[in-house]
Amino acid sequence: MVKVRYRGNEVEAVPIDVISQEEFWNTYQLVDGSVIRMKVVVKDILKVVDLLSDDGSPVYVTQSDTVIHLRKA
């Protein structure tokens, strides 16, 4: 188990293995003709122990990076 921050509190969580993944690019064309492509790459997923969200669902905490690619006009 590891400790993570959730809603200002330190809680215990366990790593969850990923069995499938798809990472899509979001593409934004700017008025100057440049194109920005972005995607989120998840590094870790943790499930918070003994805590449910307001609607009763399990709580997951993710650690991720944002990858940005710029193509200038």
C-alpha positions as CSV (number, residue, x, y, z in Angstrom):
1,M,0.0,0.0,0.0
2,V,1.0,3.6,-0.6
3,K,-0.2,6.9,0.8
4,V,-1.8,9.4,-1.6
5,R,-3.5,12.8,-1.3
6,Y,-7.3,12.8,-2.0
7,R,-9.5,15.9,-1.3
8,G,-6.8,17.3,1.1
9,N,-6.4,14.1,3.1
10,E,-3.7,11.4,3.1
11,V,-5.3,8.1,2.4
12,E,-4.0,4.5,1.7
13,A,-4.2,3.1,-1.8
14,V,-3.1,0.0,-3.7
15,P,-1.7,-0.1,-7.2
16,I,-4.0,-1.5,-9.9
17,D,-2.6,-3.2,-13.0
18,V,-3.9,-2.1,-16.4
19,I,-4.8,-4.9,-18.8
20,S,-5.8,-2.7,-21.8
21,Q,-5.0,0.9,-22.8
22,E,-5.7,3.3,-25.6
23,E,-4.2,6.8,-25.8
24,F,-5.7,9.2,-28.2
25,W,-4.4,12.6,-29.4
26,N,-6.6,15.6,-29.0
27,T,-5.9,18.0,-31.9
28,Y,-6.4,21.8,-31.8
29,Q,-5.9,24.0,-34.9
30,L,-5.1,27.6,-34.1
31,V,-6.1,30.7,-36.0
32,D,-2.4,31.2,-36.9
33,G,-2.4,27.9,-38.7
34,S,-0.4,26.0,-36.0
35,V,-1.6,22.7,-34.8
36,I,-1.3,21.5,-31.2
37,R,-1.7,17.8,-30.4
38,M,-2.1,16.7,-26.8
39,K,-2.6,13.4,-25.0
40,V,-2.5,12.2,-21.4
41,V,-0.2,9.2,-20.7
42,V,-1.2,7.4,-17.5
43,K,1.8,6.2,-15.5
44,D,0.1,4.7,-12.4
45,I,-3.5,4.0,-11.3
46,L,-4.2,3.5,-7.6
47,K,-7.4,2.4,-5.9
48,V,-8.1,4.1,-2.6
49,V,-8.7,1.7,0.3
50,D,-12.0,1.8,2.3
51,L,-13.3,4.9,0.6
52,L,-16.2,5.4,-1.8
53,S,-17.1,8.6,-3.8
54,D,-20.3,10.5,-3.1
55,D,-22.2,8.3,-5.5
56,G,-20.9,5.0,-4.0
57,S,-18.2,4.3,-6.7
58,P,-14.6,3.3,-5.8
59,V,-12.1,6.1,-5.8
60,Y,-9.1,5.9,-8.1
61,V,-6.1,8.2,-8.2
62,T,-4.0,8.5,-11.3
63,Q,-0.5,9.7,-11.9
64,S,0.0,10.9,-15.5
65,D,2.0,13.1,-17.9
66,T,0.6,15.3,-20.7
67,V,2.4,15.0,-24.0
68,I,2.3,18.0,-26.3
69,H,3.3,18.2,-29.9
70,L,3.3,21.5,-31.8
71,R,3.3,21.9,-35.6
72,K,3.9,25.5,-36.5
73,A,2.2,27.1,-39.4
